[in-house]
Amino acid sequence: MELEIRHLQLVAAVADVGSLTRAGDRLHLTQSALSHQLRDIESRLGATLFRRVGKRLVLTPAGERLLESARDVLDRLQQTEQDIRRMTRERAGLLRITTECYTCYHWLPLLLLRYRKAFPRVEVRIDVEATHQPIQRLLAGKLELGIVSSDVTDTRLVSRTVFDDELVLIASKRHRFAQQAHVKLSDMRDETLFVYPPKEESGALQRVLLPAGAVPARIEEVQLTEAIFELVKAGLGVTILARWAVQPLVDAGALIARPLTARGLHREWKAVMPKDLADVDYVKGFVELLERFGPTTRAGRPARIQPVSLHS
């Protein structure tokens, strides 16, 4: 692109006042500097933009066409600057979030009620499509906040622990596991296990079941949490999810949740954001509410998921 903002400002100013001297007063530049800029513009475009009529500079047809675009661009830029300043004054903005692996957000409405009281001008959007690629979306500038349980090593991001949870075995209320206090890993060998794709990234499968030799009879990938719930309710298999993700259905008696092994499996969740957003007030405010009102299911620091024995 040959033209710059200063070129558009020059053309608009000269068209308004009719001379380089008076345009220079408006733009706080000397007449010679503006004359040099005008020659530069005309050289780049290969067209004459003004002609002299008496003591006044008037637009040529090419100049009129450029002025039309210049007015539009400069007006848009001015409006954008005003919008951004207003957003800053009014604590306004856009907060795009996603939760790694899970497409259920039943815990979010109550949190949002509190958030909107503090930040009424911030629009919160949930990006369900980013649930399997939160880190990539954060780095691409497509998200402001990701809620993840995986390790974050990229130095362009910062993370803050917000809550912890327990992974539990989810099954139909008619399943044999409903009669057990907890599920042994060896019990999984005869089951169909529903996991999010790709299965190679399933923490429970790759870091618990497979190392223990408890390979399920069938492993099926399902994209959505809600679809997994329906398959499990129908008795077509079981799944391993965070207790908070399924708690409303467990409370309603639609599904049962059982600890995996007698001691259970626990994880730590983090709010992750780009470094330059870490101190933005409406981002910090959401993270602080997550710490206080997020889907926490047990107090204290959780143990990392570790491989356990087959008979646990």
N, C-alpha and C positions, 0 to 999 in steps of 0.2 A: 504494500500500500504506500503510495507516494505522499499523501497528504497527512498532516499532523493537526492536532487541535489548535495550535497557535496560528496555523494557516487559515483555518475556518474563522477564528476570532478576528483576524486581520480583514478578511473579505467582508465580514458582517459589519465591522466598524467603519471601514471606508465607504461601504454602501450607505450606511446611516448618515455620515457627516460630509461625504463628498470630497475629502482631501486627506492626504497622508499626514499632514501636520496635525490636524484636529483628531484624526484617528490615533496618532501617537500619544496625544494627551490622554485619551481614554484608556489606552493600553499601557501607559507609562513607558513608552519607548520613543526613541528619537525618530525624526523624519527619515534620516538616512538608513536607520536600521529597518524601518518598515519598507522603504523603497527596495532595499536588498532582499527582504523576505518576499515581496511581491514578485520581483524578477525570478526568484527561486521557484515560487509556485508556478508561474507561467512557463518556466523552463521545464519543470517536471511534467506539466500537463501538455505542453506543446500548443498552448492556446493563450490568446490575449484576454484578460478578464475585465480590464477597464480601458476606456478611451477618454481623452480629455475633451470636454465641451466648454469652452471659455476657461473659467478658473475651477471648474468642477470636474471630478472624475465620475463617470457614469458607467454602468455595467454593460458589457457586451452580452450577446445571447449566451455565450459560454459562462460568463460571470453570473448571469441570472440563474442558470442551472445550478452552478456551484453554491450560490447564496441560498437557494431553496433547500438544498441538503444541509448546508451549514447551520441554518436556523433550526432545522429539525434535530440535528445531532446536538447542538449546544443546548437547546431546550431540554432534551432528554437527559443530558448530563447534569444540568442544573437541578432538574427534578429528582434525579437519582441521589445527588448530594444532599438535598433537603430531606429525602426519605431516610437516608442513612443516619443523618443527624437526629431526626425525629425518633428513629428506632433506638438510638443510643440514649436519648433523653427519657424515653418512655419504657426503657428496658424491654424493647421489642426484638423479635428475632424468630428464627426457625430452628427447631430442635428435632432432628431426624434420628430415630433410635431403632435398634434391633436387638433381639435376644438370641444368642447363639443356640442353634439346634431346636428351639421351641417356638411354635407359632401360636401359642395360647398366652393371653395377656389378661386373665381374669382379675389379677391383682392391680392392674393399672388404673382403673377408674377412680378408686378411692385415693390413690396417690395423686392423680391429676387434679382432683378437687382441691387438695392442699396446694398443689403447685400453682394452679391458676389464680389462687388468692394472692400469691406472692408475685407472679409473673403473668398478669392477665393479657399482655400484648405478645406473648410468645406462643407461636403455633407449634404443637407437637404432632409429628407424623411418625407412624410405625411403618418401617420398611420390612415387610414380611419376606420379600425376595432376597434380602441381604442376610437372612438368618444363617445360611451356610457359608457365607463369606464376609463376616463382619470386619475382619482386619483389612482385607483388600478394599472394602468399600470405605473404611475410615481413611486409608492412605490415599484413595482416589478423590477424597473430598465429597463423597456421596452421603456420608453420615457424620453427625456430630458426636454420637455416643453409641458405644456397643457394650452390651452386658454379656460377658463371656466367662467361661470356666477354664479355657485353655490358657497355657502360658503365653505371655506377651513379651517378646524380646526386641522388637523394633524400637530403636531409640527415638523415632519420630513420634511415638505415642507415649502417653503416661497412663497408668492404671491405679485404681484405688479399690481396695477390698470393700464390698458393700454388704454381702450376706453370704451365708453358707447353707447347704442343703444336704439331703440324704437321697441317694439313688435307691429306688425300691422296685420290686418285681410287681408288675401290674397284670392282673388276670381277671377273668370272668368270675362272678360270685359263685358260679357252679363248678369252678375248677377245683381240682384236688388240692391246690395250694391254699384254698380258703380254709382248710382244716389244719394248716400248719402255722406255728408261731413265726417261723422264718423259713427261707428257702435255702437249701444247700446247693452249692454250685453243681454238684453231681446230678441234682434233680433236673438240670437244664438240658441234659443230653437227649431227652425224649421230646423236647418242645420245639415248636415253631416260634422263632423270635423275630419280631418286627423291629426294625431299626431305621433311622434316618439315613438317606444316601449321602455320601458313599459309605458303605459299611466299614471301609478301611479307616474311617475317622471316628467310629463309635468307641468311646472310651471304655464303656462297660464290656464290650465285646473284645476289643483289642488288648486292654490292660488288665482285665479280670478273668473273663471266661476262657479265652484261648490260652493264656499262660498256665491256667490251672488244668487244662485238658478237658474242659467242660464245653465242648463244641456242640451247639444245638443241632438237632436233627435237620432243621431247615432255618435259613436266614433270609428274610424277605425285606427289601427296602421299600419304605413308604414315605412320601414326601411330607405330608402334613400330620401334625399331632392329632387333629380331629379325626382324620381317617384311621389312624392307628387305634384310637379309642373305640371306634365302631367295629373294627375287626376283632379287637380283643373282647368287646362285649358280646360279640357273636360266637365266641368260643373258638375262633380260628387260630389262636396263638396267644402269646404273651409278649410283653415288652418290658423294658427297664427304663424308667423315667425318674425325674426329680419328683419328690413327693408333692411339692407345691404345684407342679404342673397338672396333677390329676386330683388334688384334694377335693375340689367341689364334687366330682363324680363319685369319689369314695364316700364323702359325707352323705351323698344322696342314695348310696347303696347300689349304684350302677356297676361299680368295679370294686375289687379288693386290692389292697397294697400290702406287701409283706417285705420285711427287711431281707436283703441278700446277705446271707451268713448271719450268725448269731450277733456279731458286733456291728453289722451294717456297713454301708459304704457311703462316705461323705466327701463333699467337694467344697471348694472355695470359689465364689463368684466375684468378678471384678468389673467395675465400670471403666471403660477404656475410651480415651479421647485423644485427638491430636494435641500436641504440646501447646500450640498457640491458642487452644480453646480452654485449657485447664484452669485459667483464672477468669474466664468470662462468667459473670455473675449468674446468668440463667442456666448455664451448664453446671456450675458448682452447686446451685440450688437444687437441681434435679438429683444430682449424686447424693447430696446430703439427705434428701427425702428417701432415696433408695436405702440408705443405711438405716434409717429409722422405720420405714414402712414397707420395705420390699418384701418379697415372698420368703422370709426367713422361716426355717422349720426347726432349728435347734440353736441353742446359745453356745457361745464359746468358739474357739478356733477349731476348725475341722481338721481331721486327718486327711492327708492326700490319699487318693485311690491307689492302693498297692495290690499287687498280685497276692492272692490268698490261696490256701490249700483247697484241693478238690472237695474235701469232706467238711469244710467249714459251713 
